Amino acid sequence: MSQFDPHLTVATVVERDGRYLVVQESPHGVPVYNQPAGHLEGGESLVEGARREALEETGFRIEPTHLLGLYVWTSPKNGATYFRVCFAGTILEQVDGYAIDKDIEALHWLTLEELRAHPERLRSPLVLRCVEDHAAGKRFPLDLIFDADDLARRGLAPA
């Protein structure tokens, strides 16, 4: 049996006045939309990863407020399986002069209808599903996530 090696990613859905924050990137030479999202790095909690990715890709300090859901998708292009932990979040501030990730071409605020109208422009089907779950009011408390490593790093639990 072959080893299963999913990619763990974090993403954050941010809504303002019925519009959702998306980043535009061209990972395969074609522009697509995605939430601020990326791979979790070693030594960081899921919430810390979501904060970091949001800042790196948007220049905004975004605070995750709720867990939206857990999503799994296998890309037909490369066969990789992605396990996405998606949060709902709010913008705390824009960091003046922050140099966002060079792979981000633009930021957009799009409605759910605009995202639905162009599924071919989405990085993956998870982008739309996360927004639909947010629009449907799905919210789970952050304390649903237990991270013993994070508690130990903050001196709140034995290592």
C-alpha positions, 0 to 999 in steps of 0.5 A, a space after each residue: 500500500 502506498 503512503 498517503 501524504 496529504 497537504 495540510 493547508 489553512 484558509 480564511 474567509 473574510 466577508 465585508 458588505 456581502 463581498 468576499 476577499 479573494 487573492 488572484 494568483 497564477 500558479 499554472 500560468 492562468 489567473 485564479 481566485 483563492 482565499 488567503 491560504 497556504 500550507 501550515 508551517 512546522 511549529 505553528 498552530 492552525 490559527 497562527 498559520 491562518 493569520 500568517 498566510 492572510 498577512 503574507 497574501 493580503 497585507 491585512 492582519 486578519 483574526 480568525 473568529 470561527 472554524 468554518 469546516 474541514 475540506 478534502 480535495 484531490 487535484 486532478 492536475 497533480 493527484 495531490 490531496 489537500 486537507 484544508 482547515 478553513 476559518 472565518 475571520 475579520 480584518 483587524 488592520 492593514 499593515 502599511 507598506 507590507 510587501 505581500 507575497 510576490 505570487 499574489 497579483 491582486 486582491 478582489 472583493 467578490 460576491 458569492 454570485 460572482 464566484 459561482 458565475 466563474 468556477 473555472 476561475 477558482 483555484 479549487 472547488 474548495 474556494 466556493 464551498 468555503 464561501 457557501 458555507 460562510 454564507 449559509 452561516 456555518 460557524 464552529 467555535 475555535 475551541 473545537 481545535 485542540 493543539 497540545 503543542 500550541 499550549 506547550 509553546 505558550 507555557 500552558 501545558 507540559 511539553 
